[in-house]
């Protein structure tokens, strides 16, 4: 996929990177990425994917912008309160990069719409805030053989990993599934929601930016994948911890 003179200038700092180059930038332009949730995690994911030149970005979210969102959901502005998040996010992305095609889906990911939606994209970033969506997105991405970068945040802590169980590693073994690291979905109400417990806004910026970075790495084939590695972050102590996990036999 060819880059226009304007795109060559826009992405010049990518193109001079040996691990990205023109070929990598063309792969970014050809990519189709679905972002689940246009909230705290989704905001930096969407902003950095658009800035990086991902050709088509899909957004699925059924919520509207509220004033209490703005402490962490930086893609939205005060005057968008009351508007659907997908529409607010689309306008912001078009302002960041007019070369990016933005497809919006004002809905919640569910078993009925999930198959058709996931199948339309190459990669998925899950920035949802509930276990139902996290497990559903992981199951659907595995079914349709799509790479998924999934993350979750608490008050001052977070986790992130990449899932591609349809692909083999360098040893010829398939990468693990979501359920290999999180076997069973926790019961509803076990953990407090963001509204109940609160969350440090900048934390979502850190982890959402990392999600965007891992998506870009997978598209450009740069660096080492987070597949099979769960990265934990403690914001209070500014410490990362890595936990390796493997594919379990069925």
Residue pairs with C-beta under 8 A, 6 or more apart in sequence:
1 26
1 29
1 30
1 55
2 26
3 11
3 22
3 25
3 26
3 29
4 99
6 99
7 25
7 29
7 53
7 99
8 15
10 53
10 97
10 99
11 25
11 52
11 53
14 20
14 24
14 25
14 28
14 52
14 53
15 21
15 22
15 25
17 24
17 222
19 220
19 222
19 223
20 220
20 222
24 219
24 220
24 221
24 222
25 53
27 219
27 220
27 221
28 52
28 53
28 54
28 55
28 216
28 219
28 220
29 53
29 54
29 55
29 99
30 55
31 54
31 55
31 56
31 122
31 123
31 219
32 55
32 56
32 58
32 120
32 121
32 122
32 123
33 49
33 54
33 56
33 57
33 58
33 121
33 122
33 123
33 124
33 125
33 215
33 219
34 57
34 58
34 59
34 60
34 117
34 118
34 120
34 121
34 123
34 124
34 125
35 42
35 45
35 46
35 49
35 57
35 58
35 59
35 60
35 124
35 125
35 127
36 42
36 60
36 61
36 109
36 124
36 125
36 126
36 127
36 128
36 133
36 137
37 60
37 61
37 126
37 127
37 128
37 129
37 133
38 46
38 59
38 61
38 63
38 73
38 75
38 76
38 85
38 86
38 88
38 89
38 127
39 61
39 63
39 69
39 72
39 73
39 85
39 127
39 129
39 204
40 69
40 72
40 73
40 127
40 129
40 153
40 194
40 199
40 201
40 204
40 205
40 208
41 127
41 151
41 153
41 204
41 207
41 208
41 211
42 59
42 61
42 73
42 75
42 89
42 125
42 127
42 208
43 72
43 73
43 74
43 75
43 76
43 89
43 204
43 205
43 208
44 74
44 204
44 205
44 208
44 209
44 211
44 212
45 125
45 127
45 208
45 209
45 211
45 212
45 215
46 57
46 59
46 75
46 89
46 92
46 93
47 74
47 75
47 92
47 93
47 96
47 212
48 209
48 212
48 213
48 216
49 57
49 125
49 212
49 215
49 216
50 57
50 93
50 96
50 97
50 100
50 102
51 96
51 97
52 212
52 216
53 97
53 99
53 100
54 100
54 215
54 216
54 219
55 99
55 100
55 101
56 100
56 101
56 102
56 103
56 121
57 93
57 100
57 101
57 102
57 103
58 102
58 103
58 104
58 105
58 117
58 120
58 121
59 85
59 86
59 89
59 90
59 102
59 103
59 104
59 105
60 86
60 104
60 105
60 107
60 108
60 109
60 117
61 84
61 85
61 86
61 89
61 105
61 106
61 108
62 106
62 107
62 108
63 84
63 85
64 82
64 83
64 84
64 85
65 73
65 76
65 80
65 81
65 82
65 83
65 84
65 85
65 88
66 81
66 82
67 78
67 81
68 195
69 76
70 76
70 77
70 78
70 81
71 201
72 199
72 201
72 202
72 203
72 204
72 205
73 85
73 204
74 205
75 88
75 89
75 92
75 93
76 85
76 88
76 89
76 92
77 88
77 92
80 88
80 91
84 106
86 104
86 105
86 106
87 104
87 106
89 102
89 104
90 102
90 104
93 100
93 102
94 100
94 102
105 113
105 117
107 113
108 133
109 117
109 128
109 133
109 136
109 137
110 136
111 136
114 136
114 137
114 140
115 140
115 143
115 144
118 124
118 137
118 140
118 141
118 143
118 144
118 146
119 144
121 146
122 146
122 147
122 219
123 146
123 147
123 148
123 149
123 215
123 218
123 219
124 137
124 141
124 146
124 147
124 148
124 149
125 148
125 149
125 150
125 211
125 212
125 215
126 133
126 134
126 137
126 138
126 148
126 149
126 150
126 151
127 151
127 208
127 211
128 134
128 137
129 193
129 194
131 185
131 186
131 188
132 185
134 150
134 152
134 178
135 178
135 179
135 182
135 185
137 148
137 150
138 148
138 150
138 163
138 177
138 178
138 179
139 178
140 146
141 147
141 148
141 163
142 163
142 165
142 166
142 177
142 178
145 166
147 162
147 163
147 164
147 167
147 218
148 162
148 163
148 164
148 178
149 160
149 161
149 162
149 163
149 211
149 214
149 215
149 218
149 226
150 160
150 161
150 162
150 163
150 178
151 158
151 159
151 160
151 161
151 207
151 208
151 210
151 211
152 158
152 159
152 160
153 199
153 203
153 204
153 207
154 191
154 197
154 199
155 197
155 198
155 199
155 200
156 200
156 203
156 234
156 235
156 236
157 232
157 233
157 234
157 235
158 203
158 206
158 207
158 232
158 233
158 235
159 230
159 231
159 232
159 233
160 207
160 210
160 211
160 214
160 226
160 230
160 231
160 233
161 181
161 226
161 227
161 229
161 230
161 231
162 214
162 218
162 225
162 226
162 227
162 229
163 175
163 176
163 177
163 178
163 227
164 175
164 218
164 225
164 227
165 174
165 175
165 176
165 177
165 247
166 174
167 174
167 175
167 227
168 174
168 175
169 175
169 227
169 228
173 246
173 247
174 247
175 227
175 228
175 247
176 227
176 228
176 245
176 246
176 247
176 248
177 247
177 248
180 245
180 246
180 247
180 248
181 230
181 243
181 245
200 235
203 233
203 235
206 233
206 235
207 233
210 231
214 225
214 226
216 222
217 223
217 225
218 225
228 244
228 245
228 246
229 242
229 243
229 244
229 245
230 242
230 243
230 244
230 245
231 240
231 241
231 242
232 240
232 241
232 242
232 243
233 239
233 240
233 241
234 240
234 241
